[in-house]
Amino acid sequence: MNNNNKVITTAASNIFFPFLLNFIWSIHKNYKNHPKIIIYDLWLNYFLKKFLLQIKWVDIVKVPKFTSYWNSCYSWKIWIFNQNINNLHLHIDCWSTILWSLDPIYEKIENNWYFLVTQKQLLKYIIPIEYYKIFDISNSIDNYESFAAWIIWLNKKNNVILNIIDIAYNSMLSWLCLWFSKSEIWKNRWKNKSVFIRNCKLFRHDQTILNILFYKFINSLNIEDINKYAYIWKDKPPNYCLIHNHRINFKEIKFVNEIIYSNKNIYFYIWILINKIFVYYKKISILVLKLILKIIKPWNYQ
């Protein structure tokens, strides 16, 4: 298949840089005929971007402040879907590891409109009551399975998909991605945490909107098995699984560790410590970043 029609996108900020490296390296090692990778910059330091741009098949695109809440509640992800990039578009969160070639999936979406994997959750748990009226949908979809938003393949040659993306983007601009259900109100950074509590068990922001629109505009929506295509559990994924989402698990970023050292010595544990600093302390110093970039040299692959 021609790679000119394909693209893989992800997004990252400074604190997820180790996982981003693991993601890129796993693609290069396990998916030999991979297409270009576009990294959407949510807040990457200059030194990190300089490092990444030495990799020939990686591009970096800065996400603009397209609205006052551009970096809240995954609003940026719907903005990414709305960008005019290659027709066969795969978006995957950067804390994932690619285990095999993804060409079989690209072949599927070249002939179809989309490729989605189940989230093992019913729609009624993620849709606020008021959204049934806003989006003009009925509760007949309540017991359907929702699909994940951390991994989505889209065929942008299809007008139905383009319409879904357009409505999702305008919905996001209308604040419909924002705020939290009562069980996650602790995540709310706004001054008044009691405003706009979403009336459902677990509001999923971009995932909620995309699920509503896909089920509204596509009859008999086909959702694939998550265990086969996008494993999310803590134990080792099956041999046939294509992708492992390790949920920010330090033990699973083995490809980054391979870049630095071939076995577990004292430096391996220093690297794990650095990862924890990245994740748990957002205001990491420029000095530490420079030190990391001296330890990790860009690989010489084209």
N, C-alpha and C positions, 0 to 999 in steps of 0.2 A: 504494500500500500504506500502511496506517495505521502511522505512526511510533510509536504508543503501544506496539506489540508488539516494537519493535526497540531495540537498544542497542549501542553500540560501547564496549568497555572497553580500557584500556591501563594500564600501571603505570610509575612513574618515581621516581627519586630526584634529588637536587640535580645530580649529575654529568651526568645526561642531559637536563637542562632545555632546552638549545638544540634537541635533537632532538625533544623533546616539543612545543615551539612549532612546529617545522616540520610535524610530524604533524598537529596541530590545524589549522593554517592551510591545509595541503593538502586536508584534508577540506572545510573551509569553501569553498575556492575551486573545487574540482573535483567536489564531491558536493553539489549545491545542496539537495537534499531530504534531507539527512542527519539521522539521529536524534540523540538526546542522547548525549553522550560522558561516560563516567565514568572519571576518572583515579584509580587506586588509588595512594595515597601510601605509598611505601616509605621515604621520608625526604626530604620536601620542606620547605625552609626556609619560615618564616612569610611572608617577603616574596614568595617565589615563589607561594605559595598565594593570597596576597592579590591578586597580579597575575592569576592564572588565574581566580579567582572573579568577576572583573569581566566575564567572557565569559558571556553569558546561558545558552548551551546546554552549559555544562561544569559537572559536579559533581565534587567531590573526596571520596573515602572513604579514611579512614586504615586501613591494614592493621594489625590488632592483633597483639600478640605471642602468637599462639594456641598456640605451642609454643616450646621453647627454640631451635629451629633454623628459625624462621619465615622468616628471610631468607637461608637457605642452600639451594643446589642447586634453586632455583625451586620450593621448597615453597609459597611464597606464590601461585604461579600456579594450582596446583590448588585452593588455598583460594578464589581468585577464581571459578573455575568452579563451585564449590560454593555460591556465594551465590545467594540467591533474588531474581533480578532478571528483567528482561523475557524473554519466551519465546524470541525470536529473538536469540541472543547471539553477537556477533562479538567475539573478543579478538584484538588484533594488537599486536605489540611496537612501542614508540614510535619506534624508529629507522627507520620506514618512511614512505614518501610515497604518498598516495592519488592516483592519476592519473585515474580516471574514477568515475562513479557506481557504487555497490555494490548498487543495487537488484536487478539481475539475480540476484545471489547470494542475497539475502534471499528472492526469489521461489522459488528452488530449495529452500532449507531450510524454507520454509513448507510445502512439499509433501513434503519428505523429512525425514530425521532430522539430517543433518549435511552439512558441506561441508569437505573436507580436500584439501590439496595435497601432492604428493610431495616428499620430501626427497632423492630420488635416492640412496638408500642402502638396502641390504638389512637386513632385521630381524635376521638372525643376528649382525650386527656390533654391535648396540646392546643385546642381551639377555644379561645374565649367566647363566651356566650354571645357577645355583641357582634362578633365577626360573621356569624351566620347571616345577619341582616346586611352588614356592610358589603359582604362579597356575594350576597344573593345565593346562598347555598342552603341545602336542607340537611337535617340531622340523619338522613339516610346513609351518610358516609361515616357516621360515628364509629362503627365497629370495623372499619377498614384499617389495614396496617399503614402506619406512616413510614416514609422513607427518610433516610439520613441526608443531611445537608453537608456533611464534611467530605462527601465524595459523590460527585454528580458528573455524568457525561451528557453533553448536549450536542445535537446536530442542528447547527444554526442555519442550515439551508431550508429548514422547515418553518413555514409561516406560523403554525400553531405554537411552536417553541418560542419564536420571536415575540408573539403576542403575549405569552405567559411571562417572559422576561420583562417586557415593557410594562405590563400591569404590576408586576412585582416591584419594579423600580419606582413607579409612581406611588405605590402603596408605601414603600419605604420612605419616600419623600413626604408622605402624609403622616408620618410618625407611627405607622402601624407595626414597625419592627421593635419599637421601644417599650421599655419597662418590663416588669416581672410579675409572675404569679406570686401568691402569698408565701408559698414555700421557699421562694428564692429572693424575698424582699431584701435580704442582707447584702445582695449584690448591687443594690441601687445606690449610685453615687450622688444622686440628686439631693438637694437640700431637704426637700419635703418627700420623705420616703413613702408616705401614705397616698400620694397622688397617682392616679392611673394604675392601680393594681389590676393586673389582667385576671379575669374571672375564669380560670381553668386550673387544672391540677398542676400542669408544668408548661408554661408558655415557652415556646422555642424560637421566638424571633423570626429570623429568615427561614428557618425550617417550617414553621407554622404557615407562613405566607405561601411558600412554594408548594407545600402539600395541598393547601386549599385550591390553588390555581391549577395544579396538575390534575387533581381529581375533578375539578369543575369542567375543564376543557378537553380532557382525554377520557373516553369511555373505556372501561375494562383495563385500567392502568396495570401494567405489568411491572412487578417489583421482584428483584432477584434475591436469592438467598445470601444473607450477610456472611454466613460461615464459609461460603465458597469464594466470595469475591472480596470481602472487606472485613476481616476478622477483628473483633474489638475486645475479646476476652483476655484475661491476664495470662492464661496458660499458652503453651506453644500452639500456633495455628496449624491446621492440617497441611500436609504436603502440597495439596492441590490449590490452596488458597493463594490468590494473587497479591493481596495487600494486607498488611497488619497495622492496624491503628493501635499503638501501644500506650495511648493516653498519658503521655508525658512520663513514661517509665524509664528511668536512667539506665536500667539494665539492658534495655532493648535497642540502645543506640550503638550497636556493635560496629557498624560501618565507620563511624567516626573514630571509634577506638582503634580500628584497624589502620586508619590513616596515620595515626601517631605511633603506635607500638603494636607489635605482633603478639605480645603476651601480656599477662597481668603482672606488672611490677609496680614499684612505688609511684611511677609516673601515671599509671592507669588510675590509681586512687586520687591522685592530684587532679586528674581530668574530671573524675566524678564530682569532686568538690567544686571545681570551677562551674560545672553544669548546675549544681545546686545554687551557686551564687547567682548565676544567670536567671534562674527561675524564681528564686525567693527574694532577691534583692534587685528591684528594677533600676535603681540608681547606681548601676555599676560604673566604676571609674574608667576613664580613658586609658589610664595606666595599665589596668588589668586587660583591657581589650588589646592593647599593643603587645602585651606579653603573650597572649594567646596566639596572636597572628605571627609572632616570632617562632612559636612552637610548631604551629600547623602551617606547613608550606602547601600552596596549591598544587594539586596533582598535575602531571604533565600530559593529561589526556586532552585531545582536541575535541 
